[in-house]
Amino acid sequence: MYDSVNFWIDRAMVGGEPFTIAQYLTDQAEHKSERGYSISGRAGDYSIYLNDSGISMRGSLPKFLLPDNIHTLSRAGARDAIDKLSDEIHLPIKLAKVTRVDVSTVLPMKREPAEYYHYLGNKPHFKRLQATKTTLYYNTDKRQLIFYDKRAEAKSKGVTIPAGFVGANLLRVEVRFTERLQKQFNITEVTGATLTDERFYIDMVKRWGKEYFLIDKLKSVSIMDTSNIKTPKEGATALFSIMLQEKGQEYINSFIADLRAKNTYPDPKYYSRLKEELNSLIVASTVTDQNELIKELDKAVNEIVLNCR
């Protein structure tokens, strides 16, 4: 379930000049600026930056260990990757501070990934953005939840699809924890060794699933349940709900953004209140069936969480 993991190694941990490990790097380059002297290089997939304060490492653990990151790493795989990285740069990465960690997996689906996005609605405290036809983001300052077409990405980068995935519709569901990890995970420190701790790993997979299940799921609009409509207002509300569901979440986001751009309301809280009211309508129980695509996606995510080790 691990993909990109960034590390920071403090000067004190190196036990000397951080520049001494430059001898183990490929593609070395020296840099001089107002900030001082630094060296950049690579160790496999990892980009390594050395300066007087310490060592910054950015890359993907599965790409470092395997030919690609279509397969993300289990806990055991992460341990193997960390051991290999330690051997290459001659430093104990298990002691390095983790500054970013991505938790993700590829889900083989019946339909193309983009067909599921319409039914993934608002997510509390996150900004929803469908950047391209094949990529959907939910963003905050500290973490992201991303859905994208892994097969399309692999094709664009010339990556060979592994046996078993050829011809499949591959939906990548990825949560990126990018800031203040200790506070997000409520622990004193996150290191390379932390990643391979069984309790921590299971908790990370559960967090991944929780981020998905907190998304408001939109229902199919093919059948409207009119059994509880008693007044003209209830009828109008039901119809408005169906219309919003057909338009999708991006329609609401665009409408609110347009109102903000025009300074429609004197009180900024009015935009949030309107968005909450419209979001309550777009997920209202006005239909009798749940979309089959969402059922399939819910099941796939739930199976990953239940079977994590």
Secondary structure as GFF3:
##gff-version 3
##sequence-region A 1 309
A	DSSP	beta_strand	2	10	.	.	.	ID=ss1
A	DSSP	alpha_helix	11	14	.	.	.	ID=ss2
A	DSSP	three_ten_helix	18	24	.	.	.	ID=ss3
A	DSSP	beta_strand	26	33	.	.	.	ID=ss4
A	DSSP	beta_strand	36	43	.	.	.	ID=ss5
A	DSSP	beta_strand	46	51	.	.	.	ID=ss6
A	DSSP	beta_strand	54	58	.	.	.	ID=ss7
A	DSSP	alpha_helix	61	65	.	.	.	ID=ss8
A	DSSP	alpha_helix	75	89	.	.	.	ID=ss9
A	DSSP	three_ten_helix	93	95	.	.	.	ID=ss10
A	DSSP	beta_strand	97	109	.	.	.	ID=ss11
A	DSSP	alpha_helix	114	117	.	.	.	ID=ss12
A	DSSP	beta_strand	127	132	.	.	.	ID=ss13
A	DSSP	beta_strand	135	139	.	.	.	ID=ss14
A	DSSP	beta_strand	143	149	.	.	.	ID=ss15
A	DSSP	alpha_helix	150	156	.	.	.	ID=ss16
A	DSSP	beta_strand	169	177	.	.	.	ID=ss17
A	DSSP	alpha_helix	181	185	.	.	.	ID=ss18
A	DSSP	alpha_helix	192	195	.	.	.	ID=ss19
A	DSSP	alpha_helix	198	213	.	.	.	ID=ss20
A	DSSP	alpha_helix	232	247	.	.	.	ID=ss21
A	DSSP	alpha_helix	249	261	.	.	.	ID=ss22
A	DSSP	alpha_helix	269	282	.	.	.	ID=ss23
A	DSSP	alpha_helix	292	306	.	.	.	ID=ss24
###
